[in-house]
Amino acid sequence: MNKRRKRNVATVGICAAVVAAGAVITPQAFAGTLFGGAATTAAGECSDVELVFARGTGEPQGLGIVGRPLARELAAELPDLAVGSFAVVYAAASNQRSAGPGATNMSRHITEVAADCPDTRFVIGGYSQGASVTDIAIGIRGAGTAGEAIPQRLADRVAAVVVFGNPLGLQRRTIAGSSAVFGPKAKEFCNTGDPVCGGGGNFAAHLAYPRNGSVQQAAAFAASKIAG
């Protein structure tokens, strides 16, 4: 069995484990969500910071099991700022081919909000296949199916990148080593035994990010980049 086939099989198994455990959270709305102030909304209001996050394979549309607590923790880390969130709209299909279209949605959303809200800064990221969405959006080659990247002129508007269970790890690659622009402001989480990012055999490790302190560490890291 080749590496790509192993990755797909592992991901399908993890999706089944998430559903069986009842871990999938009711989805957020497609548009921005408010945490502590005016969020980016269809009405044209602007947040100081917006989390743009892509959920994992098999999760229903929304921020997902990692993105929702991350949004709360980020807002708690930045109590004096208006922190909004946007759930990347994409299929999160088990064949992993939706990552490219997800990256396009992420990139276009950031481009639109950046134009409408010149002072908004972004924290971007994803979990599992959502991490691949992020990889493609920041221009990492070979990270998945084809998708649009964030325009270079907007790279400075992205303050931080945080990913969890990134399949890029199966290629023995990291964002830090693959992107000179985004690597210095990226933090990557791969639990020991996680089959999606580390080639392990412990599906529970892939599900543990919301409750093992990783989300809190990611929020603190992102907040430090905003403050810096």
N, C-alpha and C positions, 0 to 999 in steps of 0.2 A: 504494500500500500504506500503510495507516494505521500509527500508531506502535505500537499494541498488536500488530498482526500482525507487524511487523518484530521486535518483542521476542521473540515466540514462535518465529519462524523462527531468530533468532540463538541462542536458548537450545537448541533442538533440535540445531543444528549444533555447538554447543559440547559437548553431551553426547556426540555421535558422536565428536568429536575426543578427548575424555577416554578413552572406551572404546578407540578405535583406538590411542591412545598407550600403553595399558596402565597408565594413571595411577590407576585406581580401586583403592583399598586395601581389603583384607579388612575387613569391618565389625566394629565393636566390639559387645559385647552391648548389649541394650536398657538395662540398668540401669547403675548407677554403676561407674566404673572407678577403681582406686586409683592415686594418684601421691603417694608420700611419706608416707602415713598412712592413717587410717581413712576410707574413702570412705562416701558415702551409699549404703546398700545395703538390700536387702529385710530384712536382719536388724536394721535400725534404728540402725546406727552413723551417726555424723555427722562430716562433714568440716568443717574451718575455712572452706574456700572450695570452691565447686563451680562448675565451668564447665558451662554449659548451652548446647549448640551444635547448630545445624541445618545439615546437609550440603547440598550443591548438587544441582541437577536431575540425575536419572539415576544418582546414586551409590547403591550399596546401603546398607541401614540401617547406621548407625554414625556416628562423628564425621566421617568423610570425609577427603579429601586435605588439607584445611586444618585441620580441627578436631583431628586426631590430633597433628600437630606442635605446635599451639597448646597443647594440654593438657600436653605434655612441657615446653615452654618456660615455661609458667606455673608449673609445679611447680618448675622450676629457679630461677625468679625468687623463689620463696617457700620456701626450703629449711627454714625453721623451722615451717611450717604444713602441715597435712594438706590436700592438694588433691585433690578428686575430680572426676569428670566425668560428664555425662549426655548421651547422644545423643538429640536430639528424635526421637520416633517419628512419622513421616509419610511419605506416598507419594513425595514429591519428583518428581511427575509432570511430563512435558514441557509439558503445557498450562497449567502454573503455578497451577492451581486448588487445589492441595493446600496452598498457603501458609497459608490461613486455618485449616484443621484442624491444621496444624503449630503455628501460634501458640497454638491452644487447648491442645495437648499441652504446649507449653513453659510456658504460664501455669499450667496445673493442676499440673504437676510442681513448679514453684517454690512454689506455694501449699501443696502437701502437705509438701514438705521443710521449708519455713519453719515450719510448724506443729510438725513433729516435731523439728526441729533449730533452736532459737531463736537459736543463736549463729552459724549458718552464713551466710556472705555469698556472693553470686552474681556471677559474671562471665558475661554472656550474649552470644550473637552467632550469626552464620551466614555462609555463603558462597553467593553467587549467589541462587537461590530461597530458600535458608536465611536470607539477609539480609532478604528480604521477610517471612519468618516472624517474624523479630525485630522488624521495623518494626511489624507488626500487633500483636505481643505488647506493645509499649510504647505502643500506642494511636495510632499515626499513621494518620490517615484517608486513604483513597484509595491505600493501599500494596499492596492486593491483595484477595483474597476475604475474606469475613467470618470473623472468629475472635475468641476471647476474649482480652482484654488482662489483663496482670498487675494485680491489685488495687492501687489507689492506696496502700493502707495498707502495702504491701510494697515500694514504690518505693525506700525508703531501704536496703532489704536488697540491692538491686542496686548493686554498687559500680562496675561498668564495663560498657560495651557496646562490642563490637568487631565490625565487619562488613567483608566483602570482596566487591567486585564487586556492589554493591547496586543492583538495578534501579530503585530510587527516583531514582537519578541521571538516568535517562532523562526524568524529569519536571522536571529541573533543581532537584531538592530534595535536602536532606540531613537527617539526624537532628538535627544541630545547629540547623538552621533550622525544624524541624518539631515539636520537642518541648522545651518549656521545662523539663520535669522531667529527661528523660534526655539531652538534648543536651549539657549541660556535662560529662557523664561518658562521652561517646561518642567513639570514634575510628573513622573510616571510610577504607577503602583502595580506590582506584579507579585501576588502572594506565592509563597513557597507551595509547590504542588499544583498550581493553576495550570490546567492543560491548554488554555487558550493563549497565554502569553509566555509560559515557561516550559511547556511540553511535559508537565507532570500528569498524574492520574487521579487527582483529587478534585472532583467537581465542586465539593463543598468550599474549597479554597476560592473558586471563582465567584461564589455567591457571598463571600464573607466581607467584601469591601464596605457595605453600609454599616457594619457593626464591629469592625476591628480597629477603628481609629483612623483608617485611611481617609475617610471623608473629612474628618476634622483637620487632619494634617494638610489635606489639599486646600481647604478653605483658608487656613492660616497662611499657607504659602501664597495663594492668590492675593489675599489681603495685603501681604507684605509687598507684593509687586505693585499693587495699586497705590499703596502708601509711598513706595519708592519713586 
